[in-house]
């Protein structure tokens, strides 16, 4: 019996082992659910990214870049009548280059301190449009019609017979707007006009020699703040022309002073120059032009 039980037990064990081997080698009857934790975590991250505002709009997340402070007047950069300040500029230089008075440019741009301007700052360099120019066309036409009516009424009234008088011939150097220049100094010309090297004429002379205004005008600058010019006087003659007188020993006029053609405005000197001389410029709308084309012939 014991032997039989041992055999039966061995038989049972073999059957169990065989059943286990068959079960391991056979295919499962249906799909076995598997929890992919890595994939689940990736899907969660994708869902979170998709729900972000940047990805919802189809864009990538980016960090804003600071562009620095916005310069005054930057909205007018590149527009006619405006100028972007460059390194080395001064308000006097900008005014001279645009045929304006520095005080006017300071006023048009509301500059509290005209000595403080910044690179890339945009400045108005032409006068603001007047209220009259902004008026509707109908108003301007009405004003024109009123002027025409007044002229017609004046012509209808009896007029005294004018006495004909001989008219003086216009000087050959008179500009289109009736401006006639005179020589600022009687000394010999040391250097002529060169658009690239010399923006005017250089005159020889002695220290203390008189420097005269080339035409009637107003002093818009008198000082030494423009590098390379020394003691400088700038006159504005009209909306088109400026004249400049540089390297003076003494200035005899002040800003905003009215001067007449031939008036003594300075004494010749050598400030910011290699010798005693007068540097003279004529600028048309801020651009240097050859003064010999505007000055009368010398006897």
Secondary structure, DSSP 8 states (H G I E B T S, - for coil): -HHHHHHHHHHHHHHHHHHHHHHHHS--SS------HHHHHHHHHHHHHHTSHHHHTT-------------TTGGGTTSTTEEE--TT--HHHHHHHTT--HHHHHHHTT-S-TT---TT-EEE-S----HHHHS-HHHHHHHHHHHHHHHHHHHHS--------------TT--TTS--B--S--S-EEE--BTTTBSSEEEE--TT-EEE-SSSEEEEEEES-STTS-EEEEEE-SSSEEEEEEEEEEE---TT-EE-TT-EEEEEB-TTSSSSEEEEEEEETTEEE-GGGTB----
